[in-house]
């Protein structure tokens, strides 16, 4: 299980790389290709739609292919999408790249998050997402270095695509290990099924209508939607905000937005140790408080050099929230429902991608200065949703 966890961490580095690079590289892309700034939102919507499709079908896909094969193939699909982005010369290339990227990312994210939530502890979930942060933090910084040295925006994207392809190769080579693990799990479930225990036995495929009837489900989905909206606005539009509102250069903006991902990465590493002593709910509350602090610093009339600090605090706040909410899934819904619920949670989360184009359209026609206020709104919805979920679950357990 140690080898498998290390492998999953490497995969999450690959998941983080494109998430960080696309937002950081967007200002030079729309400048070079002479596109409207808001076109970047169209990419996000298409990728998000494809992610939702693969996430919703996560339970079925895992049951059919197994976690190992599904992950290996999906990573390769993601790499193909990034290679297409690197060669894009117009809006059609940007649209095309979003399809394989979204389909691949959604399947990997849902399958591996469900696997880790069931097989490992909360500490492992935080460390796992710390490695996502490593990828997401590294890629915008690479963009800044490449641009500072006069290289094209395509160069860091090609590098990211090559790294993801290599990770996919590692996954394919490790499939025998996954097959052995999945065979052991199957035998264990076969010999230990207790029909009266909701937490044992094989995965239960639920219809969406059945899930919605679960009292806490609606608020859990709202919390994931709000969180991803907050994170995507920071990562996808943060660099543009710094360029358009604060007047920074493309290279400086890319490096400063890397502070958001640095905050996520370091805080998730630390949260892994804190999770040994504190509950998931305590980690979520602490993260929400840090998010509010970072946003308030962004909103106050402070010198520009405070902005990297505010983005770092925002990232540090986001750090424990997402993995801790994911880790709570089997506790909130039971292990048999976990795979289906996890897929739906990821689908609803990535539905938050719709916020990006709406924001892009509104900000392009008004001002990108509204970004911190929109982010504050989603932070408050996130906090309120989690409070409601906790009350429902506590009442259910009494």
SEBAMAR-947685 format. One line per field, with one value per residue (C-alpha): residue in one letter; x, y, z. Coordinates in Angstrom, 2 decimals. Layout:
rest	A:...
u	X:...
v	Y:...
w	Z:...
! end
This chain:
rest	X:X:X:X:X:X:X:X:X:X:X:X:X:X:X:X:X:X:X:X:X:X:X:X:X:X:X:X:X:X:X:X:X:X:X:X:X:X:X:X:X:X:X:X:X:X:X:X:X:X:X:X:X:X:X:X:X:X:X:X:X:X:X:X:X:X:X:X:X:X:X:X:X:X:X:X:X:X:X:X:X:X:X:X:X:X:X:X:X:X:X:X:X:X:X:X:X:X:X:X:X:X:X:X:X:X:X:X:X:X:X:X:X:X:X:X:X:X:X:X:X:X:X:X:X:X:X:X:X:X:X:X:X:X:X:X:X:X:X:X:X:X:X:X:X:X:X:X:X:X:X:X:X:X:X:X:X:X:X:X:X:X:X:X:X:X:X:X:X:X:X:X:X:X:X:X:X:X:X:X:X:X:X:X:X:X:X:X:X:X:X:X:X:X:X:X:X:X:X:X:X:X:X:X:X:X:X:X:X:X:X:X:X:X:X:X:X:X:X:X:X:X:X:X:X:X:X:X:X:X:X:X:X:X:X:X:X:X:X:X:X:X:X:X:X:X:X:X:X:X:X:X:X:X:X:X:X:X:X:X:X:X:X:X:X:X:X:X:X:X:X:X:X:X:X:X:X:X:X:X:X:X:X:X:X:X:X:X:X:X:X:X:X:X:X:X:X:X:X:X:X:X:X:X:X:X:X:X:X:X:X:X:X:X:X:X:X:X:X:X:X:X:X:X:X:X:X:X:X:X:X:X:X:X:X:X:X:X:X:X:X:X:X:X:X:X:X:X:X:X:X:X:X:X:X:X:X:X:X:X:X:X:X:X:X:X:X:X:X:X:X:X:X:X:X:X:X:X:X:X:X:X:X:X:X:X:X:X:X:X:X:X:X:X:X:X:X:X
u	0.00:2.98:4.06:0.53:0.24:3.57:2.36:-0.92:1.06:3.07:-0.18:-1.50:1.61:0.61:-2.97:-1.73:0.64:-2.01:-4.28:-1.52:-0.09:-3.29:-4.32:-0.76:-0.16:-3.53:-2.45:0.31:-2.02:-4.83:-2.25:-0.39:-3.49:-5.37:-8.36:-10.90:-9.86:-13.12:-12.44:-10.45:-13.75:-15.00:-12.10:-12.94:-16.62:-15.88:-13.23:-15.59:-18.45:-16.25:-15.01:-18.59:-19.41:-16.47:-16.98:-20.67:-19.73:-16.82:-18.55:-19.37:-15.93:-14.08:-16.25:-15.60:-11.90:-10.53:-8.85:-5.40:-6.39:-8.84:-6.17:-3.47:-5.70:-7.15:-3.73:-2.71:-5.90:-4.98:-1.50:-3.05:-5.19:-2.13:-0.18:-3.12:-3.07:0.64:0.02:-3.16:-3.15:-6.79:-9.92:-10.73:-7.48:-8.25:-11.72:-10.40:-7.75:-10.35:-12.23:-9.58:-8.18:-11.56:-12.50:-9.14:-8.89:-12.41:-11.95:-8.57:-9.69:-12.86:-11.38:-8.27:-10.02:-12.53:-9.73:-7.73:-10.79:-11.53:-8.03:-6.04:-6.32:-7.10:-3.37:-2.76:-5.57:-3.99:-0.52:-1.95:-3.46:-0.22:1.35:-1.38:-0.19:3.41:2.37:0.01:2.64:5.54:3.90:3.05:6.54:7.96:5.81:7.34:10.89:10.27:8.70:11.47:13.98:12.11:10.71:7.24:4.27:4.16:7.44:6.21:3.04:5.06:7.21:4.08:2.63:5.87:5.90:2.28:3.01:5.88:3.59:1.08:3.86:4.72:1.06:0.85:4.03:2.55:-0.71:0.35:0.60:-2.89:-4.32:-2.95:-4.33:-7.77:-7.87:-7.17:-9.86:-12.38:-11.66:-11.90:-15.28:-16.53:-15.71:-16.76:-20.09:-22.57:-25.90:-26.99:-23.91:-24.07:-20.31:-19.35:-19.71:-19.41:-20.08:-23.69:-24.61:-27.22:-29.28:-28.96:-32.60:-31.85:-28.79:-30.65:-33.13:-30.34:-30.80:-27.17:-26.40:-27.67:-25.57:-22.50:-22.81:-23.24:-20.09:-18.06:-19.47:-18.56:-15.10:-14.14:-15.59:-13.35:-10.28:-10.82:-11.31:-8.01:-6.02:-7.63:-8.13:-5.65:-2.88:-5.23:-6.42:-2.84:-2.11:-5.35:-6.06:-2.65:-0.63:1.96:3.91:2.89:6.00:5.59:1.87:2.61:5.18:2.93:-0.04:2.30:2.10:-1.50:-0.40:2.61:0.20:-1.91:1.12:2.85:-0.39:-1.51:1.83:1.43:-2.26:-1.26:0.46:-2.26:-4.86:-3.26:-4.56:-7.49:-10.69:-11.58:-14.21:-11.65:-9.34:-12.20:-13.06:-9.42:-9.09:-12.23:-10.84:-7.58:-9.50:-11.42:-8.16:-6.53:-9.58:-9.81:-6.16:-6.92:-9.90:-8.21:-6.37:-2.89:0.36:0.68:3.44:0.83:-0.94:1.41:0.80:-2.97:-2.86:-0.59:-3.02:-5.95:-4.11:-3.23:-6.91:-8.06:-5.46:-7.26:-10.84:-11.10:-9.22:-10.98:-14.43:-13.47:-12.22:-15.55:-17.48:-17.54:-18.42:-21.25:-22.76:-21.37:-18.70:-21.11:-22.39:-18.95:-17.87:-21.12:-21.24:-17.56:-18.15:-21.16:-19.25:-16.48:-19.05:-20.83:-17.49:-16.42:-19.81:-18.28:-16.37:-19.47:-18.64:-15.44:-17.04:-19.76:-17.12:-14.96:-17.85:-18.93:-15.38:-14.46:-17.46:-17.00:-13.71:-11.59:-11.50:-14.73:-12.86:-12.11:-15.79:-17.05:-14.52:-15.70:-19.28:-18.32:-16.25:-19.30:-21.55:-18.93:-18.90:-22.70:-23.06:-20.58:-22.33:-25.64:-24.12:-22.59:-25.91:-27.77:-25.15:-25.01:-28.80:-28.75:-26.17:-28.00
v	0.00:2.34:1.93:2.61:5.76:7.10:6.41:8.25:11.24:11.34:11.25:14.21:16.23:15.60:16.70:19.97:20.96:21.91:23.49:25.96:26.53:27.35:30.31:31.68:31.43:32.89:36.59:35.91:33.52:36.03:38.73:36.55:35.09:38.43:36.95:38.44:37.94:36.14:33.38:31.61:31.01:28.99:26.57:26.27:25.55:22.84:21.21:21.45:19.87:16.96:16.61:16.43:13.66:11.49:12.25:11.28:7.96:7.36:4.55:2.62:3.22:2.04:-1.07:-1.85:-1.01:-0.86:2.19:1.43:1.07:3.95:6.24:5.28:5.85:9.07:10.60:9.86:11.56:14.62:14.74:14.69:17.70:19.67:18.86:20.17:23.40:23.85:23.70:25.83:28.82:29.89:29.50:26.12:24.62:25.95:24.41:21.06:20.77:21.16:17.96:15.27:17.35:17.53:13.89:12.65:14.94:14.15:10.38:10.50:12.94:11.07:7.56:8.33:10.54:7.76:5.17:7.23:8.20:4.49:2.99:5.70:8.25:11.98:12.74:10.85:12.75:16.09:14.95:13.65:17.02:18.66:16.97:18.45:21.78:20.95:20.64:23.63:25.82:24.79:25.34:29.08:29.74:27.94:30.17:33.24:31.93:31.01:34.41:36.28:34.58:35.61:32.17:31.49:30.68:27.33:26.14:25.58:23.92:21.43:20.68:20.06:17.75:15.72:15.32:14.14:11.66:10.25:9.88:8.02:5.63:4.96:4.17:1.71:-0.04:-0.33:-1.99:-5.47:-4.03:-2.52:-5.80:-7.69:-5.09:-5.04:-8.87:-8.92:-6.30:-8.32:-11.48:-9.59:-8.06:-11.42:-13.13:-10.33:-9.06:-8.29:-7.38:-5.57:-3.33:-0.33:0.13:-3.25:-5.02:-3.88:-0.35:0.70:2.56:5.19:7.29:11.05:11.31:8.89:10.87:14.19:12.72:12.27:15.32:16.46:15.83:19.17:21.18:19.01:19.64:23.39:23.40:21.69:24.03:27.09:25.83:25.07:28.41:30.16:28.14:28.43:32.19:32.48:30.19:30.95:34.73:35.76:36.43:38.43:40.41:41.33:42.39:44.28:45.84:46.12:46.80:44.04:42.47:39.04:37.41:39.07:38.24:34.57:34.42:36.19:33.93:31.02:32.15:30.97:27.47:27.67:28.40:25.38:23.11:24.01:24.15:20.73:19.26:20.75:19.79:16.16:16.26:18.37:15.85:13.24:15.24:17.27:16.18:16.90:19.36:21.33:21.50:22.78:25.53:26.62:26.76:28.87:31.38:31.71:32.18:35.09:36.63:36.44:37.95:40.82:41.69:41.71:44.03:46.54:49.53:48.15:48.39:46.06:44.01:42.68:40.87:37.85:37.49:37.65:35.03:32.84:33.06:32.31:29.26:28.16:28.44:26.44:23.76:21.60:22.31:20.23:17.09:17.16:17.38:14.49:12.41:12.92:11.29:7.69:9.02:11.20:8.72:5.23:3.28:1.50:4.82:6.43:5.84:7.19:10.15:10.94:11.09:13.36:15.59:16.01:16.63:19.30:20.80:21.16:22.57:25.54:26.03:27.82:30.66:31.34:32.31:34.30:36.17:36.61:38.10:40.41:41.50:42.15:44.46:46.11:45.62:42.77:44.73:42.92:39.60:39.76:40.56:37.59:35.35:36.62:35.71:32.10:31.86:32.84:30.34:27.63:28.39:28.43:25.14:23.31:24.55:23.18:19.78:19.39:20.15:17.56:14.87:15.57:15.34:12.07:10.54:11.49
w	0.00:0.53:-3.11:-4.33:-2.21:-3.52:-7.04:-6.40:-5.06:-8.31:-10.28:-8.28:-9.16:-12.78:-12.04:-10.52:-13.33:-15.94:-13.31:-12.47:-15.95:-17.86:-15.69:-15.51:-19.25:-20.31:-20.45:-23.05:-24.95:-25.46:-26.29:-28.82:-30.51:-30.32:-28.49:-26.13:-22.50:-21.67:-24.26:-21.55:-19.81:-22.77:-22.33:-18.64:-19.36:-21.94:-19.76:-16.78:-18.73:-19.79:-16.21:-14.96:-17.46:-16.41:-12.68:-12.73:-14.31:-11.92:-9.99:-13.17:-14.72:-11.61:-11.45:-15.13:-15.52:-11.97:-10.41:-11.90:-15.56:-15.40:-13.92:-16.43:-19.46:-18.11:-17.44:-21.02:-22.20:-20.12:-21.68:-25.17:-24.25:-23.06:-26.24:-28.29:-26.23:-26.93:-30.69:-30.73:-33.10:-32.76:-30.67:-32.23:-30.95:-27.46:-27.54:-28.82:-26.10:-23.35:-24.28:-23.58:-20.73:-18.96:-19.53:-18.25:-15.22:-13.97:-14.04:-12.30:-9.62:-8.66:-8.77:-6.73:-4.16:-3.51:-3.27:-0.76:1.34:1.88:2.15:3.93:6.74:6.73:6.96:3.73:1.97:2.93:1.88:-1.37:-2.23:-1.12:-4.15:-6.35:-4.95:-5.87:-9.50:-9.45:-7.73:-9.97:-13.34:-13.04:-11.68:-14.72:-16.93:-15.28:-15.79:-19.45:-20.20:-18.35:-20.66:-23.79:-24.60:-26.02:-23.80:-25.63:-24.11:-20.50:-21.81:-23.87:-20.80:-18.69:-21.37:-21.49:-17.69:-17.65:-20.45:-18.40:-15.35:-17.53:-18.60:-14.95:-14.26:-17.16:-15.95:-12.43:-13.54:-12.33:-8.78:-9.10:-10.39:-7.38:-4.97:-6.62:-6.64:-2.88:-2.28:-4.29:-2.30:0.98:0.07:-1.20:2.09:4.45:3.14:5.90:4.35:7.50:7.53:5.22:5.51:4.07:0.76:-2.82:-4.06:-4.43:-7.64:-6.79:-9.16:-8.84:-7.72:-4.85:-3.77:-3.73:-1.24:1.32:3.64:3.82:0.14:-1.21:1.25:0.67:-3.06:-2.47:-0.33:-3.08:-5.73:-3.66:-2.83:-6.43:-7.59:-5.05:-6.01:-9.78:-9.63:-7.75:-10.03:-13.39:-13.09:-10.39:-12.89:-15.15:-12.10:-11.23:-14.83:-15.56:-12.14:-10.47:-13.64:-13.16:-16.02:-17.31:-15.81:-12.38:-12.25:-13.03:-10.23:-7.72:-8.42:-7.75:-4.10:-4.02:-5.01:-2.68:0.17:-0.76:-1.03:2.23:4.22:2.97:3.98:7.47:7.60:7.13:10.52:12.17:10.95:13.24:16.22:14.86:13.12:9.51:10.70:12.72:9.70:7.53:10.02:10.31:6.54:6.20:8.71:6.75:3.49:5.00:6.27:2.82:1.12:3.62:2.97:-0.75:-0.26:2.04:0.46:1.23:-0.81:-3.81:-2.19:0.25:-2.61:-2.71:1.05:0.60:-2.19:-0.04:2.91:0.61:-0.68:2.86:3.78:0.78:1.58:4.18:3.10:-0.07:1.10:4.47:2.85:0.56:3.48:5.26:2.39:3.72:7.19:5.93:3.46:4.20:2.30:-0.05:-1.38:-1.33:-4.96:-6.40:-4.00:-4.62:-8.36:-7.90:-5.49:-8.06:-10.80:-8.75:-7.77:-11.38:-12.23:-10.43:-13.69:-14.98:-12.60:-14.53:-17.88:-16.15:-14.18:-17.30:-19.26:-16.44:-15.54:-19.19:-19.50:-16.09:-14.24:-12.92:-9.65:-8.66:-8.35:-4.56:-3.81:-5.83:-4.08:-0.68:-1.60:-2.39:0.79:2.86:1.01:1.67:5.38:5.64:3.73:5.93:9.07:7.76:6.82:10.27:11.97:9.83:10.44:14.17:14.43:12.45:14.83:18.00
! end
